[in-house]
Amino acid sequence: MPQPNQQSAVSGGLSHYEAVILFAERAAAVVPGFTVTENNQDVVATICRRLDGLPLAIELAAVRLRSMSVEQILQRLTDRYGLLTSGGRGAPARQQTLQWCIDWSHELCTRAEREMWGRLAIFSGSFELDAVEAICSDPAAGDQVVDVVGSLIDKSILIREEIGGAVRYRMLETLRDYGTERLQETGEFGSLLRRHRDWYEHVVLRAEVDWISSRQEASIVRLDAEQPNILASLQFCLTSPREADAGLRMAAALYPYWLVRGRLREGMRWLAQLLTMQDPEPSMERIKALHALSVLSGLHGDLEASALYAERGATVAAQLGDRTGRALAADAAGHHALITRDTSTACEYSESSLGVFREDGNPLYMIWSLLGLALASDAAGNRTRSEECRREVLALTASRGESVYRGWSLWGLGMGAWNRGEHSHAKDLVTQGLQCARLVDDRISAAGCMEILSWIAAEAGVPRRVAKLMGATDALAQTAAGPNTIYPNLHLIHDRFERQARRTIGGRAFETEFRRGRGMRFEDAAAFALNEHGSTAAVTTAQPGLTSLTQREQQVAELVAEGLTNKAIADKLVISQRTAQGHVEHILSKLGFTSRAQIAAWIIEQRQGQQS
């Protein structure tokens, strides 16, 4: 331990991280004069992260500095147990190595706890209780799952977290690696991998069913949280052709999620790999996957791939002889025709697929065809038909409490109002559209709505606002399909208003504001676009000159102090749970806190200080 009044061995921005301080102190005891500097702080921080902040593991790593550099320690940390085999000679035997320490903790667990520890290692990232019950429970003792999970939390094997209003659990990677080794010794590993895949297939298919409903936001939040497990399940489906069918069902069902998250390339990669792996026998799963891959490829700008997959979908649909399959293939062909600007063909395909989907009563497929038909009709000059389609989408989504496609329809209606010269009405529509997009963190429609709001700012003679909004829109377009992909001629209006703004304030001032807009977080950009005053200004100081909260973060902090959950905060501020969670995390990070209770206490102190 460091002697009293000993100078800290940590300098720079890491001096408040306990794990780094511990490493530096133990390292200085082994190598006198060792300090964490700007030159080695990134390596030390990475070592501490790789060791999950475990004090024993950090101490054992620091001891290795007798014979190794910090860079060498990091390189060898792939095998945590093999490297960390030398503790202090005076420590108990169980604490002399990381392996022995975890062995000892394992021995202290009951048989049920040891079995659950190993089974829980099947998860990637965090997970919920329903997944544990479905994948890891023993049918003969299913009612004991909650008790066993609680015991593992008490023993610090599991960590309990609350994300998006749901309780989730996770295991430190070191403990997960150990659990995986124990699980592989039991012979259960293969069967649990399949049960894990089957459960997350259920989660994904349930989200698809709930997409056009008031449960959409919760489904998106769940899919966000489950990404590591979903990707691990898809990877398992690539292990053999007989597993690929389930993977293809998952990938096709994830299509609307990948679209709203702007993960076009990710979706294309999984769909292409699974299609290659699957037996090429005609099936609806294959048609759905080819439809999704064709549309995603078109939005990504790969017109050749878009045409190829649309043609393959039509071939499979003809072989299968399924009317819904043929309609999906027609919908894909319509989207490809739209992107290649063959508007009459696009309208023909979209009308034919829409008729089938109406008869089937499938609202998700109906909305896909209606949105495509709206764009095609607009491009063909049939503004009346375009407006009819968008209003039908609005009616379908509003009545069901859906947000993603409601935002898309409002964006399209706003575009139509702008083209008719109804700029005030256009502003109202795209403002509502942006609010829907923010609720579910949809970057594509958000970028489209912000683009139109930049034009409205130009008409109002506010060139700096134009530049900042265009910067924010450009940033969103880098992570998702940009507005120009949906409306090919949109750049003509954009370029006109950009030139106008540059002439008014000068190129240098325009670039400055553009960079500011481009550097904003999505939530801040949306708040700015919606004229939520002070959204990006720092207004509350925790420690003068050091830490500040934006006005939105201050609002969230005050709601935390009132005891509201992330879900309740999201409902009150009309934002997504994911955004609310992000604000809470930023507040904790800025203020150096670790709990919501500390935020509440800090708010009370602020109020008392204002009153005195």
N, C-alpha and C positions, 0 to 999 in steps of 0.2 A: 504494500500500500504506500502511496506517496506520503512523505513526511510533512508535518504541519508547516504551513507557509511556503511549501514547495511551489515553484513557478509552474503554471499549467503547461502540460506537454502538447496542448492543442492550440493552434492559432487559426485565424481566419474565420470563415463562416460556419465551421462545424463544432464550435466550442460549446454549443448547447445540446448536442446529441450525446446521451449517456453512453451508448454503445461505443462511439468513437473515443470518448474520454476514457472508458475502461480499457480499450485496446492500447491507447497511448500510455496510460499509467503502467500497465503490465509490460509493455514493450520497453519503456524507460527503465524498468527494474531489471530487465534482461540485457539491454543494450544501453548503458548510461549515455545520456545526451540525446536519445531518440526523441523526436518531436514530429507532430503532424503539421506539415507545411503545405504551401500552395502546390508544390511539386508532387507530393504523394497523397494529398487528401482525397483525390478521386479514387485511388486504388484502395485506401483504407476504408473509405465509405462503402465501396463495392464489397470488400471482404466482410464487413459487418452486415450488409444486406444479405449476402449469400449465406451467412450463418444465422439468419433470422433474428439477429440481435440477442441470441442465447449467450448469457454471461459466461458459462463454462466453455462453450465453443470458442468464444472470443479470447478468453484467457489462454486456452490451449494453442490457438493460432499465434498469439503474441509470443509465446514461449519459443516458437519455431524461428524467431528472428535471431536466435543464437547462431543459426547456420544458413539462413535463407534471407533474401530480401522480401519486401512486401509484394513486389511484382511476382516473385517466384511462388510465394504463398498463394496468391490469387490464381495463378496458372494451375496449381495442383489441387485447388479446392473442388474439382469435379468429384473426387472421392473424399468426402468430408471425413469419414471414419478412418481411412487409411492414413491421412495426413496428421490428424489430431490425436496422436497416441502417446503424448508425453505431458503429463501434468506435474504439479509440484510433488516432490517426494514426501512432503508432510501431509498431503491431502489423503482423505479416506480412499481406499482402493476403488470404490465405486465412482469416485470423482476424478480418477487419474486419466481416464480417456473418455471421449464423447460416447463411444460405443458402449463402454461399461456403464456409463451414467444412464443412458437410455435403456440398457438392459435391466438395470436396477429398477427404473421407473416401471418398466413393463412387468417385472416380477411382482411389483406391489399391486398391480391391477388384478381384479377378479378374472376368472376364466371368460365370463361374458364380456367384460371390458376389453380383454386382450383380443378376443375374436372380433369385436366391433372396431377396435383400433385398426386391425389389418384390413377389414372390409371397407372402412372409410377411406383408405388410401387409394381406392379405385377412382375417387373424385379428382377432378382437376379444378383448382381454385376453390371457391366457396360453394355451398349447397344448402338446400332447405330440408326441413324435417320430413316432408312428404317423400323426397327422394331417398332419404335414409330408410324410411319404412318400406318403400317399394323395392329397393335394391339390396339392402344389407340385413334386413331382419330375418330371423329364424322363424319359419311358420309356427313352430311350437311355442315360441316365446315372443310373439309380435307385440303383445301388450307391455313388454318390458323395455321397448326401444327408447321411450322418452326418459326413463330412469337411467338407462345405461349411458345415453348421450349426456344427461345431466352430470353423471359421475365423471365422465371424461372431461367435461368442462371444469369441474371442481379440481381435478388433478392436473389441469393446464395442458392436457393433451389436445383438446379442442378449444378454439377461440370463438366466442359468440359475438356476432355483429348484427346491427340493424341497418338494412339497406332498403330504401324505397318503401318503408313501412312494413317490411318483412324481416323476420329473424333468420339469419343465415349463419352457417358455421364454416370454419376453415381450420386447416391443420398447418403448422409450420412445415416448410419443405423438408427440413431435417427429420422431423417425426413422420412425415408422409413417406419418405424414402425408407425409413426403418419399417413402417407398417407394410410397405410393398414387399419388402424382403420376407417378412413373416407370412404375408398372404400367399406368396409364391410357394412357400413350404407346405401349404395346406392342400394344394390341388384345386382350390376354388377360383383361382385367378381368371381362367378362361371363361367360366360360366358367369362370373360377376361382370366381366367386360361386356358380355352380351346383355345381361340384365341392365347394366348401365346404359347401353345403347338403346335398348327397348324403352326405357323410361324417358330418355330425352327425345326419342322419336315421338312418344306420347305428348311431351311438353310442346314440341314444335307443331305437331298436327293440331293440338288444342288451340294454339295461338292463331293458326290459320283459320280455324272455325270461328274464333272470336274476333277476327280482324274487323269485320264490319259490324261493330257493336260498341257499347259503352265500355266494354272490357278491353278495348284496343290498347289504351295507354298502359294498363296494368300488364298486358301481354308483352308490350315492347320493353317495359322495365324488366320483366322477368327474362326475356330473351337477352337483353343487355347483360344482366347479372350472370346468366348461364353460358355465356360465350365460350369460356374454356372447356366446359363439359360438352357443349354441343360440337365444338371442333374436334374434341377427342373422340366423340361418337362417330363423326363423319370419317375420321381417320381410321377407326376400327372397320368401317364399312368398306374400306379399300383393301382389306387384308385378303379377301377372297370374293369370287363372283357371287357366291350364294348370300353374302352379306350386302352386296351392292344394291339390291332392290330396296331395302330399308333406307339406305343412304340416299338413293334417288328420291324416295318419298320425302325425306327430310329436306333435301336441297331444294326440291320444287316448292315445298311449303314455305321455305325461308325466302322465296323470291320477293314478296312484298316487303319483308324486313330488310333485306339487302338493299332494296331500292330506296326505302325511306332513310336508311343510314348512309346512302351514297357508296356502299361497298360493292360497286359493280364488278371490279376485277376479282374480288374474293368470291363472289357468287359464280362468275364465269369459270373460275379455276375449279371449284368443287364440282359444278355441274359437268364440265368437260371430262374430268377425271372419272367420275362415277359412271357417266355414259360409256366411257371406254371399258370400264371394268365389268359393267352389267352384261348379262346375256342379251343379245340384240333381238330377242323375241318381241313382237308387238305387244304393247301394254299401255294403259292410261298413264302410268308413272313415267314411261319414256316420253309420251307425247307432252305431258306437263313440263318435264325437264327441258325438252327441246324448245317448247314455247318460251319458257323463261330465259333460256340461253340465247335464243334469237333476239328477244327484246333487249336484254342486257347488252349484248354485243352491239346492237344498233345504237343504243344510248351511249356506249363507249366509243362510238365512231368507227367500229369495224364492220363496214357494210358488207364485205364479202362473207364474213362469218355469219352475219345476221341472215343473209339470203340462204346460205348453206343449211343452217339449222331449221329455218322455216320450211325449206323444201323437204328436209328429212322428216320433219314433223308431219307434213302432208302425206308423205309416203307411208309412214307408220299408221297414220289415221285411216288411210285407205285400206291397208292390210287388215286392220282391226275391225273396220266397219262400224265404228262408234260415232254417232252424230255429235256428241259433245267433244270428242277428240278432233273431229273434222272442224268444228267451230273454233277450237283452240288453235289449230293449225292456220285457219283463215285469219284469226286475230293476229297471229305472229306475222303472217304475210302482209296484213294491213299496216302493221307498225313499220315493217321494212319499206313498204311502198311510200309511206308517209315521210320517212327519213330521206328517201331518195327523190322525194318531191313528185312522185307519181300520184297526185291527189285523187284523181278519178278512181284509180284502182284501189287506193286506200279506203275511200268511201264505200266502194262496192264490197270489199272484204269485211269491213267493220259492220256494215248494215246486215250482212248475212250472218255473222257470228252473233250479233246482238239479238237477232230473232230467235236463235236457238237458246241462248242464255235466258231470255225472257221466259220461254216455255219451261226451261228447267227450274226457274225461280232461284238461280244462284246470284245473289247480289254482288259478290266479289267479281265474278266474271262479267256481269252486266256493266259494272263500273269501269272495268278495263276497256271494254268495247266502246262504251259511251265517251270516255275520255279520248280514245283514239279517233272516234268518229267526229268529235267536237273539233279536234285539231285539223283533221283532214277537211272537214266542211269549211272551216275558217280559211284554210289555205286555198280551197277551191272557190272562195268568194261567196259561199252560202252561209252568210252570217246568221240567218234565222235558224237554220238547222243546228248550227254550232251552239247558239244560245239555248235552244231547246235541250240539247244533250247535257249541257253544263247545269242547267236548272234541274234536270232529272237527277243528276248525280248529287246535287245539293239536297234535294228532297230525300233521296235514298239514305244519305249519310246523316243528315240532321235528325231525321226521325229515329235513327238507330244509335245516336250518340257517338258517331265515328268522327275522327278529327283529320286524319291524313288526307283522304281524298276530298273531304269537305274543303280543306285548305287549297287543294289543287283546283277544285271547281271555282272557288272564290277568286283565285289568281286568274283563271281563264276569263271569268266574268268581268273582272277588273280590266283585263286587257281589252276585252270587247268594248267596255264603257269608254276606255281611253281612245280607242280607234274611232268611236262615234263623237269624240270631242266632249264627252261628259266627264271631265276631269275630277270634279268634286265627288261624283258618284264612284268613280274609279278608285279614288283614295279611300272611301269608306269600305269598299269591297276588299281591296288588298290589305287594308288594316286588319279587317276580320280574318283574312286568309293568313296573315303573318301571326296573329294570335293563335290560330289553330296549329300552325307549323311549330311555333315555340312550345306549345303544350306537349307535343310528341317529338320535339327535337328533329324536325324534318328540314334538312338543309336545302333540298331541291326547291320546294315551293317557297321556302323562306327567301332564297336568293331571287326568285322571280318576283315576289312581292316587293322586296327591297329595291329591285331594279326600277319598277314602276314608280315607287316612292321617290327615287332619285330624279326621275323625269318631272314629277310634280314639284319637287324642290327647285328644279331648274326653271319651270314656268313661274314659280313664286319669286324668282330672283335671289336665291340663297346658294351661291356657287360653292361655298366651302362645305355646306351640307351635301351638295351634289357629289363633291369629290370624296367625302368620307363614306357616303352610302355606296358609291361605286367601288371603293376599296373594300368595304365589307362584303359586297356582292362577289367581287373577284376572289376573295379568300374562300368563300363558301363554294364557289365553282371549282376550286382546286380539290375539294374533298368529295364532291358529288357532281352529277351531270349539271352543267351550267344552263341558264335560261335559254341560251342560243341553240342548245340541242333540241329544246322543245319548240321554240319559235325561231326558225332559221333567219328571218329578216329582222329580228329584234336589234341586231348590232347596228343597223342603219340609224335607228332612233337614238341608241346609246351614243354612237359616234357624234351625232349632231349636238347633243347636249353636253358631251365632254368637251368638244371644241368651243362651245359657247362659254362654259365655265372657265376654261383655260384662258380665253381671251379676256374675260372679266377680271380674274384675280392673278393671272400670270402662271406660267408653267411651273415655277418653283413652288409657289404657294399651293397649287393644285396637287403636286406630287407629295408635299408634306401632309396635307389632309388625307390624301389617298392612302399613304402609308399608315397613318393613324387608324383609318377605318379598317385597313387590311390586318392590323395587329390586334383588333378587338376580339374578345371572346364572343362566341355566338350569342350568348344571353345578353351581353352588353350591347352588341350590334343591334339586336332586335329591340332592346329597350330604347336605344337612340332613335331607331327608325320609327318607333311608335310614339316618340316625343314624351317619353317618361322622364321628365326633367331631372337632371342631376344624376342620371343613371351611371355615368362613368366618372363622376367627380368624387374625389375623396373628401368626405365630409366629417368623419368621426375618427379621432385619434386615440389610440390606446396608450401609446407611449410617444410623447411629442418628438416629431422628427424621425420616428422609426417605423411605426405601424399605422396603417389607415384602412378604414373600411369604406367601400363605395356606399352610396345611398341604399342600393338594393340589398347589400350585405348587412347594413344596419337594420333594415326592415326585417330581414330574416333572423338576425340576432335577437331582436326584440320579441319576435314570435317564438323563438326557442325559449326565451326567458319566461314566456307565458305557458310553457309546457306543451306546445304543439309538436306533433310528429312531422316528419318530412312530408307525408301525404297531406296532412292538414295544412301545412305551409303552402304546398303546391296548389291546393284547392283555393286557398285564400288569395294568393297572388296570381292565380291563373297562369301557372307555369307547370312544367312536367316535374314528376317526382325526382327524376334524374337531375334536373337543373337545381331543384331545392337541395338535394343531397350534395351537389357540387358546391353550392354556396356555403353550406355548413362546413364542408371540408376546407374551403378557402378561409373561412373565419377561424377555424381551429388552427390552421397553419399560420395565418397572419398574427394571431394573438399568442401563439405558442402554447395553446391549450390542448388537452387530450380528452375532454368530456364536455357534454352539453351543459352539465351543472356549472362548470367553470364559466361558460358563456353567460349563463343566467346571473351568476354572482357578479360578473364584470358589468353587465347591463345595470344591475341595481346600483353598483358603485358609481357608474356614469350618471345615473339619475340623481343620486344623492349629491354628487359633485355639482351638478347643474343647479340644484336647489339651494346649496350653501353659498 
